[in-house]
Amino acid sequence: MSKSAAMNESAAGSHSAAAVIASSVNTPASPAGTRQLLGHPAGLSLLFGTEMWERFSYYAMRALLVLYLADTVRQQGGGLGFSQADALSLYGTFTMLVYVTPLLGGYLADRWLGARRAILAGAALMALGQLLLAVPSQWWLPAGASQQFSSLQLWPLYLGLGLIVAGNGLFKPNIASLVGQLYSPADPRRDSAFTVFYLGVNSGMLLAGVSVGLLLQLTGSSIDTAAGTVQIRHYHTGFLLAGLGMLLALLLQWRLAPRLLGEVGLAPNRQQVAQPDTPLTAGERDQLKAILLLGLFTVVFWTGFEQMGGLMNLYTDHYIDRTVFGIELNPAFFQSLNPLFILLCGPLLAMLWSRLGPRQPGTVQKFALALVLLAAGFAAMVAATLEQADSGKASLWWLVLCYLLHTLGELCLSPVGLSMVSRLAPLKMAALLMGLWYLFLALANKLAGWVGSLIGSGVAASSGEAAPHSGLAEQALSIFAGLGLAAVLSAILLLMLSDRLGRWMLPAAAPASSAGTAAKHG
């Protein structure tokens, strides 16, 4: 239900097929009279800004959460004194739920709330959660630096995180669903629009990291104790900044959506379907199968990609030569490369998709390309481990190359996947399936953690004796190579399935004239 109509029209030299498809799809057309901005509906700029500030809020909070939980300094705005294991456990549970709840939020929006109301409610809940975290813990915890607090005493923490999880579930699937509703199903600008939207995500990420780091640097203080000088980071100021970012996202959506979005997203999707309780048609079931199958391939991609924040971060810390102009860079610095490359490469890729129009690669081909780029990035890390084995340290340019290749792969898969779901999902369950798409990401994050844990515990395999980082050194090569091989094999399998996927992704009213034509629609 996307660029397939335009492709059929080009192949057959006729406008009739496009007309049949456009009249048969479930997705509503873009609002009449929508103003254009840089070749896209002006509403896209609103959704870009809303998503940017929401992501700014989320990543500003996420950058602080584990540090806040594990910081044992409780005076004047310090942390809560969790053990590292407990802090990481709570963090893992929180991030998993962030990607699970969009399934429920999409269901509620499809049936009762509508996308716009769900976004406003979600933004309000997240703002409340962030502002609750911003309340200094000394205001609601009893005094006593060595005291272990009960869950009941920590209710502001759990309530704040719970509000963020619930709000994210309402916000995340519906903001992406709205992007798709700005375009008619056959509009070739759809993939480009999601790439532009994706720039909002990464703009927020980059701005959050810089802003929170500078804020804590400016507001931080130190006190002298019997054990020496202790640094106090004043985490509540960072959480307050995150809350203000979320309030800005809420304000943008509340004030500008009526003017820039018109009627788009106001009514629940089921109310826009003549017979919402009728079973799915054979064509809709095929499109659902395409979404589910492609979702499995995204799990492979994200399992490898998410090593960026775990295994590759550890490897960078111990085995990458991080000295630039005589200054050794902190490993955390390299985490900013991904959003930076997104901002540099995203507009170029969006322009490329728009310029190619119906000649651009199909969804299946873009997914396969993403997997190949993922494998190429891990090939760079294999080269880094071989260099490190010879000289003790690997050049940082291997890491930079890996991040660049993985980012290009992300741009070929993530915004394209969102576009595909918005295009193929039956309107009555569009937001629900967008939530399901994020569930694949939740599974990938869980698998990424498991794969990263295979690095070992610092025990040398040759001697069986404990040695600092020896497990990391011995296992990194095999893990990088294994992830790269899995990506290549997945890309080959995906291309082998392209004909079938292409037929599944065709609109029900447009029978496939040939396997080759159907595959191109994918």
N, C-alpha and C positions, 0 to 999 in steps of 0.2 A: 504493500500500500504506500509506496513512496515514489522514487524515481522510476519505478517499473513502467508506469504509464508512459512517461516520456520516452523510455527506451523502446517500448513497443511501437510507439508512433514513428520513431526514427527508423526502425527496422522495416516497418510495413509501408512507410510513406503515406500514412493516413492519419487523420485526426479523429476518426471514429472510435478507435480503441480507447484513446485517452478520455474521450467523452463518456464512454460506457463506464470506465473505471472510476472516473471522478464522481459519477452519479451513484455509484454503488457502494462507496466506502462508508465507514461509520464515523470517521473523524470529521468534526465540523471544519468548514472552511475558515480561513482567516477572516477577521471582522472587516466588513465593508468600510471603505474609507479610511483604513488604518494608515497613518502617516508613515512615510518611509524615512529611514535614517541610514545613510551609507549602504543603500541597497537592501536593507532589512526593515521589517516593521519597527516603528519606534518603541513598541512594547518590549522588544528584545533588550533595549538599553536599560529599561526599568528592571527586568528580570536579572540582567547582568549585575546591576548595582545592588539589588536586594541580596543576591547570592554572594557577592563579594563581601558585603558587611556581615552576613551570617557566617561565612567561612572564616572571616577575620575573628569574629567572636569565638567560634569553636576552637580554632587552632591556637589562639592566644590562651584560652583556658587549658587546652590539652598540653601545651608546652610547660605549664606550671604544675599540673595536677600531681604527677608522681613526686616531683620535688617538694611540693607542699605537704603531701602525705608523709614523706619519709624524713623531712627535716626535723631534727630533734631539738632545735632551738625554738622555744615557744614564747619567749618574751617579745613584746612590742611588735607583733605582726609576723612571727615565725611560723613554723610548721606544726604538724600534729603528732609527730614522733612515732609513726607506724614503723614496723620493721620493713626492710626492703622487700621481703617476700610478700608481706601483706599488702604493701603499697602496689606492687606489680600485679598481684592477684585482683585487687579492686579495679585497677586501671584496665586490665584485660577484660573483666566482666563489663565494665562501662563501655569500652569501645565495641565489644561484641553486640551489646544491646542497641547501640547507636545504629547499627546496620540491620538489626532484626525488626525493630519497631516500625520502620517505613512500610512493612507489609500490612500492619494494622491501620496505619495512618492512611494508606492508599485505599483500603477497604472502606473506611469511614467516609472518605471524601467522595468515592464513587457512589455510595448509596445515599448519604444524607447531607454532608456538609458542603460539598462543592470544593474545588481546588482553592479558590480565593479565600474562602472562610477558613479552610484548614491551614493555609499559610499564615494568615493573621493570628489564629489561635496558637499555632506552633511557635511563631515568633514571640508572642507575649509570654508563653510558658518558658521558653529558653531565656528571655530577658530576666524573668523572675528568678530562674535558677542561677544565672550568673551573678545577679545582684545578691542573692542569698549567700553564695560562696564568698562574695566580697566583704561580708561582715567579719571583722577580725575574730579569730577563734577565742581570744581572751575575753570577749564580751559574753560568750555563752558556755565556755568550759570552766570548770573549777580550777583554782590555782593548784600548783604542784607539778614540778617539772618531771618527776619520775612516775607519775600516776598513769596507769593504763585505763583508758576511758571505755565505758560500755557503749554498745551500739545506740542505746537510748540517749546517752549524753551527746552522741555525735549526730543527732537527728538533723541539724541544719545542713551538714555535709551530705547526708544521704538524700534528704529532701531536695537539695539543690541539684544534685546529680540526677535524681529521678525526674525532676521537672525538665532538665535539659534533654534527657532521653525521650520523654514523652513528647516534648515540643519538636524535637528532631524528627520523630516518627510522623508527625503531621506535616511538617515543613518539607522535608527532603524529597519525597516522591512527587509531591504536587507542584513544586516550583519547576521541576524538570518536565512534568506533564504539560504545564502551561506553555513552555517553549514550543513543544510540538503542535499545540493547538493554534499557534500563530500562523501556521503554514498549511496550505492545502496538501493532501497526500502526495500529489504528483510534483510538488515544488522541488526542484533540484537544489534549492538553497538550504534545505533542511539540515544536511550534515554540516554545512558551513556554519549555520546558526548555532548548533550545539558546540562546535569548536569555539565560537565566540563566547558562548555561555560558559564554557569550560575555562576560558581565560579569567572569568570572574572568580572562579574557585581558587585558582592559583595566585591571582592578584591578592586575594584575601590572605592566603597562606603566607606569601612573601611579606606583606605588610604587617601581619601579626607577629612573625618572628622578629623582625627589626624593631617594631614598636615596643613589644614586651621586654626585649633585651635592653633597649635604651631606658625604658621606664624603671626597671629594677636597678639598673646602674645608677640612675639619678636619685631614686628614693631610698636605696639601700643604705644601711648604716652599720656600725660595729659597736660592740660594747666590750669592756674589759671584765673578764671573770678570773676566778682562781686558776682555771685551766688555760688561760690565755685570752687573746682577742677572738671574739666570736662575731661572724658576719650575720646580719639580719637582712633578709631580702624583701620583707613587706609584701608578701604575696597578694594581700587583699587589694593592693593598688592595681595589680595585673588583672585580677578578676573584675574589678570595677571597670577597667578599660574594656574588657570583653563584654560586660553588660551594656556599656554605652554603645559599642559597635552593634549589638543586637537591637537596641532601641532605635538606632539609626535605620537598620534594615526594616524594622516594623513601621517606622514613620514613612519611609519611601513607599512601601507597599500600600499603606493606608491612604496616603494623600494623592499619589500619582496613578494608582491602578485604575480608578474609574475613568480617567481621561485617556490613558495610553492603552489600556486593554479592552475598553468597551464592555461588552457582555461576555467576553471569553472567560471561562472558568467560574462563572457565578453559579450556574445550575449544576447540581450533581450529574455526573456523566450518565447515570441510568435514566434520568429524566429527559435526556436528549435522544434516547432510543425509543422508537415507536413501541416495541414489544420487548422490554428489558428482561422478562423472565423466560423468553424462549431459549431453547438449547442453542449452543454454538453450532454454526453451520460447518460443513465439512471443510470449507476454505479457512474458517476461523480456527478450527482445530489444528489444521496444518500450520497456520501461522503461530499458534501457541507452541506447537512442537518445535518450530524453528527457534523461537525465543529460548526455550528450555535447553535445546541442544547447544546453541551458541553460548548460553550461560555456562555450560560445563567447560567450554574452551576458555572462557574468561577466568575461571577458577585457576586454570593452569598458568595463565599470564600473571594474575595478581599474586599467586603464590610465589612466583619468582620475583616480581617487581617489589613486593613488600619486604624483601630481604634488605632493601635500601636502608631502612631504619633499624634493622637488627644486626644480622650477621655481617653485612658489608660495613656497618658502622663500627663494629668491633674490629674487623679486619683493618679498617682505615686507621683506627687508634693505634694498633700494634705494629702494622707491617707496611704502611704507606709513608713514604718520605714526604712530610707535609711542610717542609721548609720552603718558603717563598721569600726571596729578597732578604734572606737572613732571619726571617721571622717564622717560627713554627706555628702553623694555624691549628686552632682547636678542631677536633673531628666534627663537632656540631656545625661548623661553618659549611661543610660540604652538603649538608641537608638542604641548604638553600639553592643548590644547583638545579634541582628538579623544577621548582616553580619558576626559577629564572629562565631556564631553557623553554619552559612552557610559554612564558610571556614573549620570548624571542621568536620561537618557531611556530607557535599557535597561529598568529595572524597570517604568516606565510602559507601555512597549510590550509587555512580557511580560504584564502584567496585562490589557492590552487584548485580546491574542490569546486569553488564557485566558477572559476574560469573554465574548468573541464566540463562542468554541467553534466549532461547525460553520458558523457564519455569517461567520467571518472570511474575508478575501480568500484565494484560492488561491495556490499557489506562483508561478504565472506572473504573476498580478496583482501580487504583492509584488515580483517582480523588475522588472516594468515600472515600478512606483512608484519603486523604487530608482534606475532610470535617469533618470526624470523629476526626482527630487530632485538627482541629480548634475548634470543640465543646469541646474537652477535655481541651484545653487551657482556654476557657471561664469558664469551670467548676472550674479550679484553681482560676480564678478571682472571681467567686461566693464564693468560700471558703475564699478568701481574704476579701471580703466585710462582710461576717459573722464574721470573726475574728475582723475586724475593728469596727464593731458595738458593740462588747463586750469590746474591750480594747482601742479603739480610734485610733490605728495604726495596720496595717497588716504587716506580715513578708515579707521582700523583696523576699524570696525564692518562694512565690506564683507567684510573677511577673516573676522571672527567669524561673520557670517551664512553665508558660504560653508562654513566648517568645520561649523557646525551642520547645514546642509542635507545636506552630504556624510555626516556622521555618521548622520543619520536614514536616509539611503539605505543606508549600510552595515548598519544594524540590520534593514532590510527585506530584505537580500540575503544577508549572510554567514551568520548563524545559521540562516536559513531554508534556505539552500543545503545546509548540513551536515545539517539535519533531513531534507531531501528525499533526499539520497544515502543516509542511513541507512535511509530508508523504502523506497526503490525498489531498492536494490542486492540482488541475490540473495545469500542468506546465505553461500554457499560462496565468494563473492568480495567480501564487504562491505568489509573493510578495504582490499583492493586498490583498489576503486573510490573509497574515501575518499582514498587516496593519489593516484589519478588526478585527483581534484577539486583537490588542492593543486598538481598540475602545471599546471592552468590559471592559477593564481596566479603560478607561476614564469614562464610565458609573458607574463603581464600586466606583471610587473615588468621584464622585458626590453624590452617595447614601451614602457613608461612612460619608461624611460631614453632610448630612441630619440626619442620624441616631445619630451621635455624638451630634447634636444640640438638640436632645430630652432630653438631660441631664437637661435642664432648665436654668434659669437665676439667680439661687441663692436665690430663694424664697421658704421658708419652706411650704410644702403642708399642714401641720397640723395647722399652725397659719396664713398663708397668709402674714406673715411679712418677710421683707428682712432679710436674714441671710447669712453671707459669706459662700459660698460653700455648703449651705444646700441642694440646688437642686441636686448638684453632689452626695452628700451622700445618698439622698433618692432614686435617680433614677438609680444609677450605678448598683445595684443588678438586677433590672428588665431588664436593657439593656443587661448586660452580659448574663443573663439567656436566654433572648429572642434570642440573636445572636447564642448562643449555641444550642438552640432548633431548630432554623431555619437551622443550619448546619446539625444536625442529620436527620431531616426530608428530607432535600435535598439529603443526602447520601442514605437514604432508597429509595427515588424516583429514584435516578440515578441507583441503583442496579436493581430496577424493570424494568428499561428501557434498561438494559444491553444487552439483547438478540436482541432487535431491533437495538440498536446502533451498536452491533457487526456485524449484517448483512449489515448495511449501510456502515461500514468501510471496508468491504471486497473489494478487487479489482474486477472490473467488469468481468474479465476473470476467476474468481475462484468462482463458485457458492457454496453457503454454504451447506455443507452436513448435518448439523444439527444446531439447535439453540444453543446448548451447545458449539459446535466448534466455531460458529460465535461470541458468547459472549466472548470467550477467546481471540479472536483477538482484541476486544475492550480494 
